[in-house]
Amino acid sequence: MKKKLFSISILLLFISSIFIGCVKKLDYSEINSYSDEVLSTVLTALSNNDYNTFSKHLSDDMKESYDYATFQKESAILITTVGVFESLEFDYGEKRNGYNFAIYNTKFSDEEEEVRVSVAFKEGDENHKVYELYLSSDKLEKANSTN
């Protein structure tokens, strides 16, 4: 239940920021020096059930809402539903309300379709911490609705 509430909160925040905030296109060259590496590390850690590595890349707020128990549950759902992370490709980016949102198409071992991943970094954060992370695919949506 806590996980569903967290996912719904993230989705609502994402949707509301589209309508409330000023949205500007984010050029890949503005974030490619860190975004691919951070997201690859985070998704690999999720696939390997490695909370220590995963949490090192989270903002303090994300760490509070994505504690170890939540991570364990999410990691298990991810692995059993779509498999392990294999690769990513940047699709597009947006600047909204002081955050850089990068949208990726990712490949997981047991999913034929792309898994869509949205990751947010705070503008000016030189540590490039993850402030939002959202994974979306039909298989994941179905798995999350049953849990």
URFEN-V540727 format. One line per field, one symbol per residue. phi: phi as a letter, one per 40 degrees, with the letter a starting at -180 (. if undefined). burial: + if it has 16 or more other ideal C-beta (glycine too) atoms within 10 Angstrom, else -. A space follows every 10 residues. Layout:
# URFEN-V540727
phi->???
burial->???
This chain:
# URFEN-V540727
phi->.ccccccccc cccccccccc ccbbcbcdcc bccbcdcccd cccccdccfb cdcdcccccd cccccbcdcc ddcccccccc cbgbcbaaac bababafgbb bbbbbbbbdb bcccccbbbb bcdgcccfcc baabbaadcc ccccccb
burial->--+---+--+ ------+--- -----+---- +---++-++- +++-+++--- +--++++++- -++--+---- +--++-+++- +++-+--+-- --++++--++ ++++-+++-- +--++-++++ ++------++ +++++-+-++ --++---
